[in-house]
Amino acid sequence: MKIAVFASGSGSNFGAIMQAIAEGSLTGAEVVLLVCDKPEAYVLKRAAEYSVPTFAFRANEYSSKAAVEAEIVHRLEEAGAEFIVLAGYMRLIGDTLLASYGGRMINLHPSLLPSFAGKDAVGQALRYGVKVTGITVHFVDEGMDTGPIIAQRMIPVYQDDTKETLVARVQEEEHRLLPQVVQLIVNGQVRLDGRKVTVEWRNPEHSRGVEKA
C-alpha cells in the first residue's frame, strides 16, 4: 500500500513509521510522499534521510483552503498515494481532500477522544486534572478529531507529571500504536461502516492495553 504521511513538526511519528518499515515490523507499506505545511519543520530533514519525496507549502500563499487541498490532491495522485496518515499535522482537513480520500485517511491524536480534542491535548488533560489520558487513532471526517475511532491506548497521569514528562510517555505509546494500526489497515483488518469500526486483532500482543471499537 502506498501511503502519504502529513506532518507539521518534528515528525517523530513519521520516523516511527519509517523505522518500522526498515526493521520489517511494518510490511506491505511504502511511504511515497510526506506533506508538510511548514517548510522549516524538522520532519523534512527526516524525510530526506529516508529518501521520501516531500511537498512543503505555506497555506497563506494560496487563495483558499480548497486551492491548497487541490494542489495536495494533485501531488498525492502523482505519487500514487492510496492512503493518508496524519501524524502531527496541525491543519483541519477540508472538503476537497475528503472528497478524494474520505475513508482512506487516519489521524493520531494525543488524548482519549472525545476528551481533549484540538490543540494542546496533553496540556488540556493536565489542567483538567484527569488521572488517565491516552492516545487515539481515528478515521478523519469533517470535524476536529471527531472521526470514527479505530484504536485507543490508555496512559496514566502521575501526581508529579509535568507537561514534558507526560508528553514523553504519550509519544512513546504513539510510536508503538501508529505503525501497528497502519499494519492492520494494510492487511485489510480494519473495516469502517458509518461510525462503527471493526478491528481484527489477530495477534493478542498487539491488542494489550488497547480499547477497540
C-alpha positions as a Python dict, from the first residue, in 0.01 Angstrom:
ca = {
    (1, 'M'): (0, 0, 0),
    (2, 'K'): (133, 339, -99),
    (3, 'I'): (98, 581, 191),
    (4, 'A'): (134, 957, 230),
    (5, 'V'): (219, 1097, 572),
    (6, 'F'): (117, 1451, 672),
    (7, 'A'): (311, 1627, 949),
    (8, 'S'): (379, 1979, 1074),
    (9, 'G'): (657, 1946, 1331),
    (10, 'S'): (948, 1725, 1429),
    (11, 'G'): (799, 1418, 1267),
    (12, 'S'): (872, 1161, 1538),
    (13, 'N'): (572, 954, 1433),
    (14, 'F'): (677, 974, 1069),
    (15, 'G'): (1013, 845, 1190),
    (16, 'A'): (840, 562, 1381),
    (17, 'I'): (661, 451, 1065),
    (18, 'M'): (979, 463, 859),
    (19, 'Q'): (1175, 275, 1125),
    (20, 'A'): (905, 6, 1144),
    (21, 'I'): (924, -38, 766),
    (22, 'A'): (1304, -53, 776),
    (23, 'E'): (1300, -310, 1058),
    (24, 'G'): (1036, -524, 892),
    (25, 'S'): (775, -489, 1168),
    (26, 'L'): (555, -296, 922),
    (27, 'T'): (528, -481, 592),
    (28, 'G'): (340, -424, 269),
    (29, 'A'): (357, -45, 307),
    (30, 'E'): (559, 218, 125),
    (31, 'V'): (566, 587, 216),
    (32, 'V'): (559, 766, -119),
    (33, 'L'): (511, 1127, -4),
    (34, 'L'): (548, 1349, 301),
    (35, 'V'): (318, 1654, 306),
    (36, 'C'): (415, 1940, 539),
    (37, 'D'): (257, 2282, 588),
    (38, 'K'): (572, 2430, 747),
    (39, 'P'): (875, 2440, 515),
    (40, 'E'): (1106, 2490, 816),
    (41, 'A'): (982, 2180, 1004),
    (42, 'Y'): (1234, 1917, 1112),
    (43, 'V'): (1023, 1639, 965),
    (44, 'L'): (1150, 1740, 619),
    (45, 'K'): (1504, 1652, 728),
    (46, 'R'): (1378, 1314, 846),
    (47, 'A'): (1216, 1259, 507),
    (48, 'A'): (1543, 1342, 330),
    (49, 'E'): (1724, 1085, 546),
    (50, 'Y'): (1482, 817, 425),
    (51, 'S'): (1475, 950, 65),
    (52, 'V'): (1100, 1012, 86),
    (53, 'P'): (968, 1273, -164),
    (54, 'T'): (816, 1579, 2),
    (55, 'F'): (566, 1854, -68),
    (56, 'A'): (609, 2152, 165),
    (57, 'F'): (388, 2459, 139),
    (58, 'R'): (265, 2769, 319),
    (59, 'A'): (-113, 2792, 325),
    (60, 'N'): (-112, 3173, 310),
    (61, 'E'): (44, 3157, -35),
    (62, 'Y'): (-278, 3008, -177),
    (63, 'S'): (-605, 3185, -249),
    (64, 'S'): (-817, 2947, -40),
    (65, 'K'): (-822, 2623, 159),
    (66, 'A'): (-973, 2450, -143),
    (67, 'A'): (-683, 2569, -359),
    (68, 'V'): (-428, 2434, -112),
    (69, 'E'): (-602, 2099, -94),
    (70, 'A'): (-644, 2077, -472),
    (71, 'E'): (-265, 2107, -502),
    (72, 'I'): (-217, 1844, -231),
    (73, 'V'): (-457, 1604, -406),
    (74, 'H'): (-264, 1657, -730),
    (75, 'R'): (65, 1573, -554),
    (76, 'L'): (-92, 1268, -389),
    (77, 'E'): (-225, 1137, -718),
    (78, 'E'): (111, 1194, -886),
    (79, 'A'): (278, 988, -611),
    (80, 'G'): (14, 717, -638),
    (81, 'A'): (-86, 755, -271),
    (82, 'E'): (-366, 518, -171),
    (83, 'F'): (-394, 611, 196),
    (84, 'I'): (-312, 910, 419),
    (85, 'V'): (-175, 909, 773),
    (86, 'L'): (-196, 1238, 964),
    (87, 'A'): (86, 1229, 1218),
    (88, 'G'): (110, 1564, 1392),
    (89, 'Y'): (-49, 1758, 1105),
    (90, 'M'): (-194, 2075, 1253),
    (91, 'R'): (-443, 2174, 984),
    (92, 'L'): (-812, 2082, 975),
    (93, 'I'): (-891, 1870, 669),
    (94, 'G'): (-1141, 2025, 429),
    (95, 'D'): (-1395, 1908, 173),
    (96, 'T'): (-1151, 1885, -118),
    (97, 'L'): (-924, 1629, 48),
    (98, 'L'): (-1218, 1442, 199),
    (99, 'A'): (-1383, 1412, -141),
    (100, 'S'): (-1078, 1228, -272),
    (101, 'Y'): (-957, 1040, 37),
    (102, 'G'): (-1256, 1012, 272),
    (103, 'G'): (-1244, 672, 443),
    (104, 'R'): (-878, 643, 343),
    (105, 'M'): (-732, 886, 593),
    (106, 'I'): (-646, 839, 962),
    (107, 'N'): (-525, 1073, 1234),
    (108, 'L'): (-327, 1019, 1554),
    (109, 'H'): (-440, 1234, 1848),
    (110, 'P'): (-275, 1253, 2195),
    (111, 'S'): (-583, 1201, 2412),
    (112, 'L'): (-864, 954, 2469),
    (113, 'L'): (-1117, 1110, 2234),
    (114, 'P'): (-1372, 1255, 2257),
    (115, 'S'): (-1196, 1416, 2554),
    (116, 'F'): (-948, 1697, 2486),
    (117, 'A'): (-986, 1740, 2112),
    (118, 'G'): (-794, 2010, 1929),
    (119, 'K'): (-460, 2165, 2014),
    (120, 'D'): (-251, 2102, 2326),
    (121, 'A'): (-440, 1788, 2427),
    (122, 'V'): (-174, 1690, 2682),
    (123, 'G'): (-185, 2034, 2842),
    (124, 'Q'): (-565, 2020, 2848),
    (125, 'A'): (-553, 1685, 3031),
    (126, 'L'): (-309, 1814, 3291),
    (127, 'R'): (-507, 2130, 3354),
    (128, 'Y'): (-829, 1932, 3393),
    (129, 'G'): (-668, 1702, 3645),
    (130, 'V'): (-751, 1365, 3489),
    (131, 'K'): (-584, 1053, 3630),
    (132, 'V'): (-578, 875, 3293),
    (133, 'T'): (-524, 1010, 2943),
    (134, 'G'): (-409, 834, 2629),
    (135, 'I'): (-389, 831, 2252),
    (136, 'T'): (-642, 770, 1975),
    (137, 'V'): (-613, 666, 1613),
    (138, 'H'): (-927, 751, 1419),
    (139, 'F'): (-1058, 799, 1068),
    (140, 'V'): (-1075, 1161, 957),
    (141, 'D'): (-1407, 1332, 891),
    (142, 'E'): (-1509, 1695, 852),
    (143, 'G'): (-1485, 1773, 1225),
    (144, 'M'): (-1193, 1838, 1457),
    (145, 'D'): (-1088, 1497, 1596),
    (146, 'T'): (-1444, 1366, 1561),
    (147, 'G'): (-1397, 1075, 1318),
    (148, 'P'): (-1473, 706, 1389),
    (149, 'I'): (-1227, 558, 1638),
    (150, 'I'): (-1002, 267, 1534),
    (151, 'A'): (-792, 216, 1847),
    (152, 'Q'): (-708, 381, 2177),
    (153, 'R'): (-442, 326, 2440),
    (154, 'M'): (-459, 447, 2799),
    (155, 'I'): (-173, 628, 2973),
    (156, 'P'): (-175, 707, 3348),
    (157, 'V'): (-119, 1061, 3466),
    (158, 'Y'): (104, 1075, 3774),
    (159, 'Q'): (90, 1336, 4050),
    (160, 'D'): (436, 1469, 3972),
    (161, 'D'): (387, 1476, 3595),
    (162, 'T'): (485, 1787, 3406),
    (163, 'K'): (378, 1852, 3052),
    (164, 'E'): (722, 1738, 2935),
    (165, 'T'): (717, 1406, 3122),
    (166, 'L'): (362, 1325, 3011),
    (167, 'V'): (432, 1419, 2650),
    (168, 'A'): (731, 1185, 2654),
    (169, 'R'): (517, 890, 2768),
    (170, 'V'): (240, 978, 2524),
    (171, 'Q'): (484, 987, 2234),
    (172, 'E'): (637, 656, 2338),
    (173, 'E'): (295, 493, 2310),
    (174, 'E'): (221, 675, 1983),
    (175, 'H'): (535, 532, 1827),
    (176, 'R'): (416, 181, 1918),
    (177, 'L'): (49, 208, 1825),
    (178, 'L'): (54, 403, 1498),
    (179, 'P'): (267, 152, 1298),
    (180, 'Q'): (50, -130, 1438),
    (181, 'V'): (-269, 37, 1313),
    (182, 'V'): (-112, 108, 974),
    (183, 'Q'): (-22, -261, 950),
    (184, 'L'): (-380, -359, 1034),
    (185, 'I'): (-507, -131, 757),
    (186, 'V'): (-255, -267, 506),
    (187, 'N'): (-367, -620, 599),
    (188, 'G'): (-734, -537, 550),
    (189, 'Q'): (-809, -594, 918),
    (190, 'V'): (-989, -261, 969),
    (191, 'R'): (-1342, -214, 838),
    (192, 'L'): (-1541, 110, 851),
    (193, 'D'): (-1921, 111, 848),
    (194, 'G'): (-2066, 450, 934),
    (195, 'R'): (-1928, 532, 1278),
    (196, 'K'): (-1860, 168, 1358),
    (197, 'V'): (-1503, 45, 1313),
    (198, 'T'): (-1436, -328, 1331),
    (199, 'V'): (-1076, -427, 1400),
    (200, 'E'): (-949, -782, 1369),
    (201, 'W'): (-658, -815, 1613),
    (202, 'R'): (-504, -1146, 1510),
    (203, 'N'): (-207, -1102, 1743),
    (204, 'P'): (-323, -1073, 2109),
    (205, 'E'): (4, -897, 2195),
    (206, 'H'): (-98, -606, 1971),
    (207, 'S'): (-429, -558, 2148),
    (208, 'R'): (-287, -542, 2500),
    (209, 'G'): (-398, -220, 2667),
    (210, 'V'): (-597, -114, 2363),
    (211, 'E'): (-966, -30, 2365),
    (212, 'K'): (-1114, -150, 2037),
    (213, 'A'): (-1425, -14, 1866),
}
